[in-house]
Amino acid sequence: MKDFTTLSHNMKRSLVTFSEKICYELPRPAFKAVTSIMYGIAAGNSAHLSNIARALNEGITLKKVIDRLSRNLATFTDQKHELLLLGYLKAIRNKFDRNTVFIVDGGDITKDYSSKLEGLCQVHDGSEDRTATGYFTLEITALTKHSKSPVPVYTRVYSSVERGFVSEPDEINKGLTLTRRIFGSKGVYLFDRGFDRLAIYEKMFEQKQRFIVRIKKNRHVYIGGETVDAPTLAEKYKGKYALKFKKANRREIDCKVSCVPVSLPKRKDIGLTLVCVYGFGEEPTLLLTNMELKDPKHCVTIAKLYLLRWRIEEYYRFKKQQYGFEDFRVRSLQSIRALNLIMSILIGWIGLMNEKWQEGNGIVALEVVRASKRVYLKKQEAKKKAFMFYAIADGLSEVFAKTKSGISGFLTKEKIPDPQIRWNFTLSLYDG
């Protein structure tokens, strides 16, 4: 208990310090709300306001705490949302460099049994391949240098029926513009087939940003003075360079990779490279990139970079399974966005903690992981680039559960007496 007391104090202090950095432009009440919700999610392993309120363990009735949290989320305006996101990005941007991989992916939140939520629309549930009721999401994550941990840098929940909605490409442009504003031309952006559209290419050309896009089957490219079908072009090659890929079940696959210089039919002035990967399935995987290949064999590196895109799927799974984000119980779209942003920032904090531990400097993170009591902890500790988010999250919940007080004591500043009042009081002692 004594060790947990020290560890919980250190983790609370670390969370508050991190929150102070990202909330420096927000008013004090907003800072307290953000910190309390982050702590409540981490301690309660839930997105339910009732579980967050229980984890805060305050000396007032549970209903009052829930009402306060609900009010804080509902009044979290777009301006506060932007200030919090910008503060978070400025606090973490020095963790990434020119070689950072940024993964852009669209998702969905399904709420089949909800009818009173604001802005519900029809979405495509990718996990079950069906049409459902819910919201669209856009996530951009950056992979850390050592552990390749997915750290969210942009997140947004939106609806196609809400006021002010323009289009999906417009939402994507907002995210890409913001990341460009913070990170400049750093990194390489990875896109799945859903982003194989001219508007995305134009945005990347405009920002002079490196990218890798997995193209669709109906994509046409310009080569040798004529426009050809990309899959048909790929059939002419069989793969010149070898690539070994190990799947999640540890089964090793032998792949072949080839590359062809091409361009887009509507942008013939910009040279691109079509990378064809054979062996992942019956049909070749086709990637389009503007990255400069000094040697044709570097196309294997392009294929390896694209394989890192699955890290964002792990991030989605962690967000929905560990914290149950898809099971939120707030009604307004404003509250949903605020809760989504705060949870994403908490996951970013966990990702940076995992990265620090992988670098060999995270002694506190190691203690948190050990507190989770994983069955195969030693094997996971020895494994490089391990996805330890679940272990860290369980460890935080276990450590915080051992303490009798929440985090409110760390959010109250001690009132320092006015020096002039102390001076006047000292004089009065010597008055005749």
N, C-alpha and C positions, 0 to 999 in steps of 0.2 A: 504493500500500500504506500509505503514511503517513497519507493522508486516511482510509482505511478503518480504520486502527488507532485514530485519534481518534474517528471516528464510532461504531465498535463499542464503545469504552469508554464513550462518552456514552449509548448505547442500553442497555448492560448496567446502568449506574448508574441510568438512568431506570426500568428494569424492576425492579431491586432496591428502589428507593425506593417505587415503586408497591406492590410486594409487602409491604414493611414496613408501609405504611399499612393494608392490608386484613388483615394477619395479626397485628395488634397484640395480640389476645387469645389467639392460638395459641401453644403452646410452640415453642421455638427449632427443634427437629427438624422439626416440621410446617411451619414457615416455610421452612426449607431445601428440604424436599420440594416444596412448592408452587412456589417460585421455580425450582427445577431443572427441574420438569416444564414450566412455562411457557416457559422458555428453550429446552428441548429440542424442544418442539412448534414454536416459532417458527423455530429454526435448522434443524430437520430436515424441516419441512413435512409432518409425519406424526404419527398417533396411535399408531403401533407403539412399544412400549417399547424394542425393539431400536434403532430409528432415533433415538429420544429419547436413549438411552444413548450412541450414537455421536456425536451432536451435543454432548453434555456434554464429551466428549474428556478424561476423567479418567485419571489415571495408574495405574489398576488394571484388572484384566481386565474385559472387556465383560460376562461372565456375572455378576460380582459387582455391577456397576452395575444390570443388569436385575433381579437378585434384590432389590436394595435398593428400586428403584422399585416393583416389584410388591408388596413388603411394605408400603411406605408407603401405597399405594393401598388395599390390603386392610385396613389398620388405621385408615383414615380414617373414624372413627366418625360417627354422626349428629350428635353434639354438635360435633365439629370442622367438619363440613359446615355446620351452622347458624352457627357463629361466623365462618367464612370468608365465607359469603354476607352476613351482617349487616355485617361489616367492609367488604366491598366496596361494599355499598349506601350505607353511611354516608360512604364516601370519595367517592362520585360524586353524591350526592343534590343537592348545591348546583349541579350542572350543569343542572338541570331546574326549570321554573317552572310557573305555572298553565296555560300554553298548550301544555305538552308533550303529545305524542300517545303513548299507550301502546297497543301492539298485542298482543292475546292470541291465541294460535294453538296448536292441538294438532297433533302430528306423529307420525311413526313411525320406528323403526329396524328394518330388515329384516335378518335373519340366517338366510337360507334353508339354508345349508350348515353350520350350527352345531347341535350336539346336546348339548354338555356345559356350555353356559352356564346360569347360575342363573336360574330364573324365566322361561324362555321362554314366550310366550303367543301367541295368534292375534291379529294386527293387520290392519288394512286398509291396503294399500300404495296411497296416493293417486296416486302417479306412474304406476302401471301398472294401477290399478283392479282389484286382486285381493286375495285373502286370503293372508297370508304369516305366517311365524314371526318374532317379534322382540319389540320393546318399544314402549310408548307414551311420548310425550314431551309436555311442556307448556312453552311458552316465552312469556315476556312481555318485549318489548323496548320501550325508550323512544327516540324519535327526537330527535336533537340539534337545536339551534335553527337553525343556519345550513345545514349540509350534509344535514340529515335522515338522518343516519347511524343505523342501528339498533344501539343499545347494550343488550345483555341485562341485565335487572334481576331476572329469575327464570327458573330452568331446573330441570327435574326429569325423570328417566327413571324410569318405574314399570312394573309388570307387574300384570295382572289376576289372576294366580295367586299372587302373593307373600303372605306372612303379613302381616296388618294392612291389606291393601287393602280399602277400603270401596266406593267407586264413583268414576266419572269426575268427577261434580259435586263430590265431596268433595276430589279432587285440585285441581280448579279453585279451589275456595273457599280452600284453603291458600295458593295463589299470590296470589289477590286480597287475602286478609287480610294477608299479609306486605307487599305493596306499599303497602297502605293504612297499615300500621304505620310505614313508612319515609317515604313521600311524602305522607301525609295525603290531602286531597281534591284534590291537584294534578292537572291534566291531563284529557284525554279518552280513554276506553278504546274501542278498536275491536274488534269481534267479527265473525267470519264466520258463515255460516248454521248451522254445527255448534253454536253457542252460543245459538241461538234457543230458549231454554227458560225456563220460569217461574222455576226456581231461580236462574238468572243475573240475571234482572230483580230478583228479591227481594233478592239480594246487593247489587246496585247501588243499590236504593232504601234499603236498610239503611245503606250506607256514604255515602249522599248523593253519589254519584259520577256525573259526566256520562259518557254512553256513546252509541255508535252501533252498532247491530246490523243486519246484513243478514238479513232474515227469510226463512223458508222459504215454499214455495208454499201450504202448508196452514195458514198462520197466520191466525187470525181476530182482528178488532179490533172495538172497541165505538165506534159513532158514531151520533149522532142517536137515541139510545134503543133501538138494535138492534145485534145482533152480525152482522157481515158478513165475507165472505171478502176478505182483503187484495188478492189479484190482481184480483178482480172489481171492487173499489172503484177500483183503479188504472186500469182500463179506461175509467172515466168521465172521465179527465183526459188531455190530450194534451201537457202540458208548457207552462208559461207563460214560463219563464226559460231563456235560452240558456247552454250550457256547451260550450266547445271542449276536446276531449281529444286529446292527441297520443300515439299508441301507440309501442311500442319501435321499430317500423320507420319512425317519423317520419310515419306516415300520420295525418292529422288527422280527427277524427270530430266531427260536430256533434250535440250532445245537447240534450235539453230536460228541464227539471226542474219539478216541481210539489210542493206540500206540502199535507197535510191534517191538522188536529188530530184525534187519536183517543185511545183508551186501551185497556188490556187488559181483556178480559171479566171476569177475576178480580180486577183492580185498577182499578176504575172511578174511584177517588178520585184517581188520579195521571194528570195530563195528559201525553200524549206527542204526537209529531209523526211522521206517516208521510211520508217523502220518496220520491217516485217519479222515477226517472231513466230516460228513454226514449232509445234510440239505441245502447246498448252491445251489444244483441243483439235477437233477435226479441221477447223478453219484457222488460218493464221491470224494472230493478233496484230493489228495495224496501228502504228503510232505515228503522229505527225509532230515534228518539232522544228523550232528555229534555232536550236543550239548548234554552235559551230563544231563540226567534227574534223579535227586536225588529221585524224587517221580513220579510215573506214571501220576498223575494228572497234572503235569507240562506240559504235552502235549498240554493243553489248551493254555498255554503261547506261545508255538510254533505257534499255529494257529493264535493267536492274532498278533504275530510279522509279520507273513506273510501277514496279511491283510494290514499292513502299506505299502506294496509294491505299492499300488495305489497312494501313494504320488508322485511317479515319473511321473505318468500319468498327475497329476495336473501341475507338472513342465513343461512337454512337451506342455500341452495345453496353459499355460501362455506364454511360449516362442514363440509359433506360433501365438497365437491370439493377445496378448498385443503388441508385438514388430514386428509381421509379419515376423519372421525369414525365413519362407519357401518362402517368396516373395522377397528375396534378389536380387540385380541387379549387382553383380560383377561376372566376367567371370572365372578367373583363380582359380584353386583348392587351391592355396596358399592363395588367398584373402578370399575365402570362409571359410577356416579353421581359419584364423586370425579373421574374423568377428564373427564367431561362438564362439571362445574362449573369445573374449572381451565381447560379449553379455552374455555369461555364467557367467563370473566374475561379471558383473553388477548385474545379478540375485542373485548371491551369496551374494553380498553386501546388496541387498534388503532383502534376507533371514535372514542375521545376524541382520539387523535392526528390522525385525519382531520379532525375538527371544528376542532382548533386550527389546522391548516394552512389550512382554508377561511376561518378568521377572519383569516388573514394573519400569524399569530404563530408558525407551526410551521416554523421554519427547519430544524431537525433532521429533521422529518418530510419536508420537501421534499428533503433530501439522501438520505433513505432511498428515497423514490419514484424519484429519479433513478438510484439504484443498481440499481433493477430493470430499467432499460434498456427501457422500453416503446417500442413502435413509434410510437404516436401520443401521445407524452407531452405535447407542447405543446398539442394540442387538448384533452386531458383536463385539463390545468392551467387552461386558460381556461374550461372548462365549469363552470358553477355546479352545486352539489349533485351532483358526480360521485361515483360509488361507487368509491373508490380502495382498498378493502380488499385486493384482489388485488395491486395494485402495492406497497402497504406491506408485505404479507406476503412477497412475492418479494424486496423490497429488504432486509428484515430477514434473510432466509435468506442472501442474497448477502453482506451485510456480515459476519454471524457466521461464514460459511464461510471468510472471509479471515483469521480469527484462529486462532492455534495453541492457545490455551487456551479453556476453557469459561467457566463463571460461578462455579466453586467458589471462586476467589480473592476474589470480592466477598461471599461468604457467611461468611468467616472473620473474626471480630473479633480485632484485635490485643490481646494481653494487656498491660494497663497495670500496671506494678509498683506494689505497695503503697507509698504515701508513707512509711509508718512504717518499712518495710524500707530505703528509700533513706536515711532520716534516720539509722538505726542504723549503716548502712554508712559514712556520712560521719563519724560520731563515731569509728568505729573507726580511721579514718585518722589521727586526732590523739591516739589513746591513747598515753600514754607508753610 
